[in-house]
Amino acid sequence: MIIRTVLAALLSAALLTPAMAENEPGTEHMLAHRAAYRLVLDSVRDNASVVRAEGVMLFEVVDACDAWASRQRFTLMISDRDGNTIETSSDYSTLEAKDGSSIRFSLTQMTEGAVTSRIAGEATLTPQGGRAVYSEPANTQEDLPPGTILPMIHTLRSLAAARTNQRIFTAPLFDGTSADGAQDTTTIFTGGWTQPQPNPAFPLLAEIGSARMRIAFFDRNVSGQNGGAGTPDYEVSMRYFENGVADELKMDFGEFVVDGRLGELQPIPSPCG
């Protein structure tokens, strides 16, 4: 659950209508970059056993001309009241077409250094929905509902919605982090669009606007409808900049909340002409 929360949140930075012939508007503003985040325990709910959580998350997205190639590595150490400490980690990569029509994905999850899960495959989208075909688990397929979007598109659509002062945005999202197919998502924008502000730590972000949002993820088998209903599986809050860089993360896992702070940011030059 922890791994999928982070992956769905940080790699979902854009939402696009399936099978478009051209790139989603705003794609040209996305920044290819490497980013490092420090993860620390923010708060614990009553009766929770967690007393400590800390880790790191490394994210890289590269402009592959007609696609975005991304990789995310994640490690979190969690300690409970009894003094037990567990390390969970993941290595996740995608190749997502800029027109939102297809994605290849691979995810390896580990606990205490032992592999606990592998998910891999590819998905294609059409106006009618689409299909995910998995190589791991083998012989697994999932139909995707109409309107399904891919991770990098969620950022673009979310940022576009924030600029027009929308308050809520809903869509089914497929990111390849689960063999269960798409999830329903509800994005709520808080505070409206923010104009550029001084940013001594990261001057690259000082001249562009941003928006704060909270994304809730729902199991479609439970919610039964686009946008979800009832209690979400998890929620993530963040600030997204106009170029797709995210900071000031709050990842809510139910019993506890983890704070993610951007520590390093490095642009990656595009090889495309």
Secondary structure, 3 states (H helix, E strand, C coil): CHHHHHHHHHHCCECCCCCCCCCCCCHHHCCCEEEEEEEEEEEECCCCCEEEEEEEEEEEEEECCCEEEEEEEEEEEEEECCCCEEEEEEEEEEEEECCCCEEEEEEEEEECCEEEEEEEEEEEEECCEEEEEEEECCCEEEEECCCCECHHHHHHHHHHHHHCCCCEEEEEECCCCCCCCCEEEEEEEEEEEECCCCCCCCHHHCCCCEEEEEEEEEEHHHHCCCCCCCCCCEEEEEEEECCCCEEEEEEECCCEEEEEEEEEEEECCCCCC
